Amino acid sequence: MNQTKPRIIKDFEKLDPEVQEQIKLAYQQGFSQHLITFTNKEGNLVSALPFETEEKYYLVRMTVNQAVAIVEGDDDFDEDGVLKDNVRDEYADKYPDTEPLMDDDYIDESADSDDF
């Protein structure tokens, strides 16, 4: 992570639609298995989905249950929780710099941090 980027903590629903689409493209097999945990500045343990753009580093606040519900309620994902091929192709054309993250590429890096 580039430390000079603004760091944003936000709920998925409150993100700009373009950022939501980029997150879906990056996490094509769902979000729940990619959540990290950290301690916020109030001392509370928080779970979030990490996502980085060229300009910002996001921690998208969500629980495992919320992550599953977001995917289940989104028509962009199929019944198995995988981004549909036609949606993936559309988003890949719109956001060519967004790299898909596969489930086996991810390492859980849970951390204690007062930075957020």
N, C-alpha and C positions, 0 to 999 in steps of 0.2 A: 504494500500500500504506500502510495506517495503521501508523505506527511504534510505537504503543502496544500493539498486539496481541502476544500471545505468538507466537513463531515456532517452528514445530515441523518437524524433519526426521525423516521416518519412511518405512519401506518400505510399499508399498501393502498388502501382506498383513497388516501389523500395525495398520492403521487400523481404527477402529470401522466396522462394516458401514454405518452411517448415513452416515459420511463417504465411504466408497467409493461409495455410491449417488449422493451429491451430485456427486462427481467425474465419475462416468459421465454424469450429466445435463448437467454443464457441458461435458464433452468428448465429445459424442455421436458424433464421427467418429474416435475413437481418441485415443491419447495421444502417440504417437511424434513427430508433427510439432510438438508444443507444448513439448518439453523445452527447458530452459535449462541453461546450465553456469555454475558459480561455483567459486571457490576457497574451501575450508573453512578453519577455523582451524588445521588441521594442514598447510596448504599443498597439499592434494590437489585436483585438478580433479574435480568431481562433477557429474553430470547429474541433473536432477530436474524433476518436473512441478509448476508453481506452482498453488496453489489457496487461495482465501481464503474464509473464512466470516465471519459477523458477529463471532465471538469470537476466531478464530485465523487465522494465516497459515501455510500448510503448504508445504513443499517435499518432495514425495513422491519419494524416491530411486529412480531406475530408469535403466537404459540404454535405448537405442533397441530393442535385442533383447528386453529384458524388457518394455518397453511393448507391443511387438507380440505377445509371447507371452501377456501378461495378457489382451489383447482376444481373441486367437484361442481361448484356453481358457475364455472366459466366455460362458455361454449367453445372457446379456443382449444380446450383440452378434450381428449376422447374419454371414453368410459374407464380406461385404464390409467388415467391421469397423465397421459403423454400429449404433448403439443401436437395438434393435427398437422399432417404434412403440408396442406395448402396454406395454413396459417404460418407455419415455420418458413415456408418459401417466401411468403409475402413480407414477413418481418425481416428475413435475411436480406431481401432486396432493399428494404427501407433503412436497415441498420447494418451495413456490411462490416463494420468494425466490432460488432458484438459477437464474441466467441461463445459457442455453446459449451456448457460445463457438464460433463457426463458424470453419472453417479460414482463411478470408480475413480474419477479424477480428484475427488474432494477429500480433504483431510480435515477433521474437526479440530479447530483451533480455538476452543473455548478459552476465554481470557478474563482476568480481572483487570478492569481499567477505569480510571476516573476521567478519561478523556471524553466520555460521551455523557 
